[in-house]
Each structure stands twice: as structure tokens, then as C-alpha cells.
Amino acid sequence: MTSTEVGLFAVAAVLVVLAGVLASADAALSSISRVRAQELVREGRGGARRLLTITTDAPRFLNTALLMRVLCETTATVLVTLVLVHLLEPTWVQVLTAAGVMVVVSFIAVGVGPRTLGRQHAERVALITATPVAAATAVLGPLPQLLIFIGNAITPGRGFREGPFATEAELRELVSLAEASRVIESDESRMIHSVFELGDTLVREVMVPRTDMVFIERHKTLRQLMSLALRSGFSRIPVVGEDLDDVIGVAYLKDVTRRVFDNHEAESTERVETVMRPSFFVPDSKPADELMRDMQAKRMHVAVVVDEYGGTAGLITIEDLLEEIVGEITDEYDDEPVEAQQLSGGAMRVSSRLPVDELSDLFGVAIDDEDVDTVGGLMAKHLGRVPIPGAEVMCEGLHLQAESLAGRRNKVVTIVVTPSRREAESAGEPAPRGRDADSGAVR
């Protein structure tokens, strides 16, 4: 082997090392966000300002690094092939040897090793390579962009002005990989995916349905409104006119409390309509993320959802939207639901979610109702209203009384069931009839 051939091998080795450095820089620069670059600038790290410049227009600088890496790899392959042409015979041996050597070298020295180092030590590599990459971009000028333009011109379909970049699906995949690698926790991963899904979620999918709405008529007194608010646990209650499709406003417990505090007689003399605020109406087909932005801008915490015919479809609060991201929100007053607990006098405390069939088995009565599945649904159907604490109803010889609330939506979670027919007969009194603790909570 002559000195010229040795020199060509040496140059090829230097080019492979340079290609590896560029591959490592590409991996590191792709991993650094603009926010992190700003933090590094505040810390006074060397090269941080150049790195911040790169993160503001990442495709431009990454395309330069890609072009230089391809140039180094290609040139090294050509040099190694020239040397092997003089050392080996015949031609097919030269071709196979050059291709085999360069594939192995490029895969290990350019593909695997440098990229791994670039991701493992992203900040350090990015700070070191930011200045050289920025300088190369200034020297090459518009050449990388010109090559991208040519590539887009000959590529079928639409191209990318800045070169290929990550789509939402790729970002989702990166989040899943980060979770699998324990870079982020599983809860954080679910939250990030929920943010993506929020844009694809419609209001009708997350609203409180019409059947679960608690509201009050406009002619009720302030005292009745305060009673309903305290029992139901809601501080913002829709006000209706003729029926639920005629929502004319929203009553706020704070407004009522302030009014009653200033004038104690107002609780019995003034009507709900005198303190209500205007309603905020939204269509049920509105995307959830758009509604969240609108509610933030309008400083509204509750909105009435209407369907395509203008009727009331349900109610939605900003907490409903937040729950789509962070999950169910509960507080210190929430307890685990009790499936069945024996009480004195033959009564039992059951969960409102207890299946009707199991209720039948517990008390040995036949409840044939295909319209509902749970005890809570059974009570709401016979009551004709959304149950709140204190509401009572008779069903198939059983006396059902709503007992406690839980959850952010303040739903009844426990119901006391008493075989009231036997109890009423033993006491010599008529069995109690269905009633509600207060009017205003309507299905």
C-alpha cells in the first residue's frame, strides 16, 4: 500500500468521524426544546445563545447538519472504493468489499454510536456543536433549502417547505416511547395524550346530560334557591322559565348570599330571576378545546349546551373539560361507595350504582323495569326528578331515600332502602309516598 493510499484511508476515517459528530449533533439538537435553551442561557452556559438561535428555526440548521453528514459519508465511501480498486481483484470483489466495509462502518460509527451519545448527553453535545453548525449554515447559505426545494419538486404529492418534520402521530409515539423508557411517568403520559385527544372531543361527549341537570324555576324565592344549592352541592344553578328548554339565566350562590346578607327579608320576598346572570350557550358539536379557550376568555365557568334543534342538551363546566386532561377530580368529602350495609330495622344502605337485579335479590322483591339499570336510575325515574339528599320515593314496596353526595358533580352515591310496606303496616300508618326534598332538581 502506497503512501497515497494510506492518506486516502486516513482522510476517509476523518470524514467518518466527522459524519458521526454531525449525526450526534443532529440527535442532540432535535432533543433540546426552546424552553430548555432559554434556561441554559439564563444559567450562562457556553454556546447557549447559539443553541437558542438554532431552536428558533430548527429545520434550517438541522438540514445543514444532514447535508454535511451525507457529504462526509459519501466522500468517505468514494475514497475507500478508490483504494480498494488498486488493492483487490476482480471488480466484484472490489465492489462487495467496499460496500460491506462502509455499511458496517457507517451503521456503527455514524448511525448507532453517535446518535446514542447525542440523546444520552443532549445538552452537552448541543452546546458544543451549536456554534459549528450555525457557522456551517451561514457558509452554505441557501444551498440546503435549494436542495429541499428540488426534492419536493420531484417527490409525488405535497412537500414540506422546511423539510420533513414530526406529525401528531409521531409525537404521540415519542410520548409512548418516553413512558416505556421511564423518562416520564405513566400519569404524565396519559395527561399528554389527553391533551391531544381534547381537540378531537366534542362538547356532547363530556357534558352533564339533560337528565342529570339540577335547575330552579324563575319564580322560586331566594330561600328556596339557597336550600337547593346547599342540598345539591352546586353553587351555580340554571334558571328556567316554562321548562328546561327555556333556560333564561344562571343563579350564583355568592350573589344570593350577598343579597340576603344585605337584606334579610329578600330571601322570602325576592325571586330568583332578580339575581340571576345571563346564560352562556354553546352548541353540542363544538370542540372541547375551543370551548375551553372561549370560557377562559369570557371568564365563564358554566355553559348551557344546546342541540341542533335549539333544545337544552345538557350543561358543561370548565371542570368537566379539565377532567378530560387530569382525570376525575374529587375532594376530601368524597368516600368510597358502599355496595350494601345492613342497618337497624331491616333497612340497608346501598350504592346508587347497585344494579336493580341485586336490589331485588337483597329484599326478595320483583322489580321489573327495563328502562333503568341502577338503584339511582330507578329512584330518579319514579321520583321524576334528579335525587338530592332527603328525596324519598316508594317502589315495589320499598322505601328509597337519597342520603349523601360525592364527586365534583355532586351525585347521590348512597341510598337507604327500607321495606316500608311492612314497616308502615306494623306502625299502623300509611306507607310514605314519593316526594322530593325540594323542587327544582328535574330530570
ChimeraX attribute file (.defattr): number of C-alpha atoms within 10 A of each C-alpha:
attribute: neighborCount
match mode: 1-to-1
recipient: residues
	/A:1	8
	/A:2	8
	/A:3	8
	/A:4	10
	/A:5	17
	/A:6	12
	/A:7	13
	/A:8	18
	/A:9	19
	/A:10	15
	/A:11	16
	/A:12	21
	/A:13	19
	/A:14	14
	/A:15	21
	/A:16	24
	/A:17	18
	/A:18	18
	/A:19	27
	/A:20	26
	/A:21	23
	/A:22	28
	/A:23	27
	/A:24	29
	/A:25	30
	/A:26	27
	/A:27	23
	/A:28	26
	/A:29	25
	/A:30	18
	/A:31	18
	/A:32	19
	/A:33	15
	/A:34	17
	/A:35	11
	/A:36	16
	/A:37	25
	/A:38	17
	/A:39	13
	/A:40	19
	/A:41	17
	/A:42	11
	/A:43	10
	/A:44	11
	/A:45	13
	/A:46	15
	/A:47	18
	/A:48	24
	/A:49	19
	/A:50	21
	/A:51	29
	/A:52	23
	/A:53	17
	/A:54	25
	/A:55	24
	/A:56	13
	/A:57	12
	/A:58	18
	/A:59	18
	/A:60	19
	/A:61	24
	/A:62	25
	/A:63	21
	/A:64	23
	/A:65	25
	/A:66	16
	/A:67	16
	/A:68	21
	/A:69	22
	/A:70	14
	/A:71	14
	/A:72	20
	/A:73	22
	/A:74	16
	/A:75	16
	/A:76	24
	/A:77	22
	/A:78	14
	/A:79	20
	/A:80	22
	/A:81	22
	/A:82	16
	/A:83	20
	/A:84	18
	/A:85	16
	/A:86	12
	/A:87	12
	/A:88	13
	/A:89	11
	/A:90	9
	/A:91	11
	/A:92	10
	/A:93	13
	/A:94	19
	/A:95	15
	/A:96	11
	/A:97	17
	/A:98	20
	/A:99	15
	/A:100	12
	/A:101	13
	/A:102	20
	/A:103	14
	/A:104	12
	/A:105	16
	/A:106	20
	/A:107	12
	/A:108	14
	/A:109	20
	/A:110	23
	/A:111	16
	/A:112	14
	/A:113	16
	/A:114	23
	/A:115	23
	/A:116	15
	/A:117	17
	/A:118	25
	/A:119	20
	/A:120	15
	/A:121	15
	/A:122	21
	/A:123	19
	/A:124	15
	/A:125	20
	/A:126	28
	/A:127	22
	/A:128	16
	/A:129	20
	/A:130	24
	/A:131	19
	/A:132	14
	/A:133	23
	/A:134	19
	/A:135	13
	/A:136	14
	/A:137	20
	/A:138	12
	/A:139	10
	/A:140	13
	/A:141	13
	/A:142	12
	/A:143	14
	/A:144	22
	/A:145	18
	/A:146	11
	/A:147	14
	/A:148	17
	/A:149	17
	/A:150	12
	/A:151	14
	/A:152	16
	/A:153	12
	/A:154	9
	/A:155	10
	/A:156	8
	/A:157	7
	/A:158	8
	/A:159	16
	/A:160	11
	/A:161	11
	/A:162	16
	/A:163	17
	/A:164	11
	/A:165	8
	/A:166	9
	/A:167	9
	/A:168	9
	/A:169	10
	/A:170	11
	/A:171	13
	/A:172	16
	/A:173	13
	/A:174	13
	/A:175	20
	/A:176	19
	/A:177	14
	/A:178	15
	/A:179	17
	/A:180	13
	/A:181	10
	/A:182	10
	/A:183	12
	/A:184	14
	/A:185	13
	/A:186	15
	/A:187	12
	/A:188	13
	/A:189	18
	/A:190	16
	/A:191	16
	/A:192	16
	/A:193	17
	/A:194	19
	/A:195	15
	/A:196	16
	/A:197	14
	/A:198	19
	/A:199	13
	/A:200	11
	/A:201	18
	/A:202	18
	/A:203	24
	/A:204	21
	/A:205	12
	/A:206	18
	/A:207	20
	/A:208	19
	/A:209	16
	/A:210	19
	/A:211	15
	/A:212	18
	/A:213	21
	/A:214	25
	/A:215	25
	/A:216	28
	/A:217	22
	/A:218	22
	/A:219	14
	/A:220	18
	/A:221	20
	/A:222	26
	/A:223	20
	/A:224	18
	/A:225	28
	/A:226	21
	/A:227	15
	/A:228	24
	/A:229	20
	/A:230	13
	/A:231	17
	/A:232	23
	/A:233	18
	/A:234	17
	/A:235	17
	/A:236	19
	/A:237	23
	/A:238	26
	/A:239	28
	/A:240	21
	/A:241	15
	/A:242	10
	/A:243	12
	/A:244	22
	/A:245	15
	/A:246	13
	/A:247	23
	/A:248	20
	/A:249	21
	/A:250	25
	/A:251	27
	/A:252	20
	/A:253	20
	/A:254	12
	/A:255	15
	/A:256	22
	/A:257	16
	/A:258	10
	/A:259	17
	/A:260	18
	/A:261	12
	/A:262	10
	/A:263	10
	/A:264	11
	/A:265	13
	/A:266	16
	/A:267	20
	/A:268	13
	/A:269	11
	/A:270	17
	/A:271	19
	/A:272	25
	/A:273	21
	/A:274	13
	/A:275	16
	/A:276	21
	/A:277	15
	/A:278	12
	/A:279	17
	/A:280	17
	/A:281	16
	/A:282	17
	/A:283	19
	/A:284	23
	/A:285	15
	/A:286	15
	/A:287	17
	/A:288	26
	/A:289	19
	/A:290	14
	/A:291	20
	/A:292	20
	/A:293	12
	/A:294	13
	/A:295	17
	/A:296	12
	/A:297	9
	/A:298	10
	/A:299	9
	/A:300	14
	/A:301	15
	/A:302	20
	/A:303	21
	/A:304	23
	/A:305	25
	/A:306	20
	/A:307	14
	/A:308	10
	/A:309	7
	/A:310	12
	/A:311	14
	/A:312	21
	/A:313	22
	/A:314	23
	/A:315	25
	/A:316	23
	/A:317	20
	/A:318	17
	/A:319	16
	/A:320	23
	/A:321	20
	/A:322	17
	/A:323	13
	/A:324	17
	/A:325	17
	/A:326	16
	/A:327	14
	/A:328	12
	/A:329	12
	/A:330	13
	/A:331	9
	/A:332	7
	/A:333	8
	/A:334	14
	/A:335	13
	/A:336	8
	/A:337	14
	/A:338	15
	/A:339	15
	/A:340	17
	/A:341	11
	/A:342	12
	/A:343	12
	/A:344	7
	/A:345	9
	/A:346	13
	/A:347	18
	/A:348	20
	/A:349	20
	/A:350	22
	/A:351	21
	/A:352	25
	/A:353	18
	/A:354	21
	/A:355	17
	/A:356	22
	/A:357	16
	/A:358	13
	/A:359	18
	/A:360	14
	/A:361	11
	/A:362	11
	/A:363	16
	/A:364	9
	/A:365	14
	/A:366	13
	/A:367	15
	/A:368	11
	/A:369	10
	/A:370	8
	/A:371	9
	/A:372	15
	/A:373	14
	/A:374	18
	/A:375	24
	/A:376	25
	/A:377	19
	/A:378	22
	/A:379	26
	/A:380	22
	/A:381	16
	/A:382	14
	/A:383	21
	/A:384	17
	/A:385	22
	/A:386	25
	/A:387	32
	/A:388	26
	/A:389	23
	/A:390	16
	/A:391	21
	/A:392	25
	/A:393	23
	/A:394	22
	/A:395	16
	/A:396	13
	/A:397	16
	/A:398	21
	/A:399	23
	/A:400	26
	/A:401	25
	/A:402	24
	/A:403	19
	/A:404	20
	/A:405	21
	/A:406	19
	/A:407	17
	/A:408	15
	/A:409	18
	/A:410	16
	/A:411	19
	/A:412	21
	/A:413	26
	/A:414	25
	/A:415	29
	/A:416	22
	/A:417	24
	/A:418	22
	/A:419	20
	/A:420	21
	/A:421	18
	/A:422	14
	/A:423	17
	/A:424	13
	/A:425	11
	/A:426	9
	/A:427	10
	/A:428	9
	/A:429	10
	/A:430	11
	/A:431	17
	/A:432	14
	/A:433	11
	/A:434	17
	/A:435	18
	/A:436	20
	/A:437	17
	/A:438	19
	/A:439	18
	/A:440	23
	/A:441	22
	/A:442	19
	/A:443	18
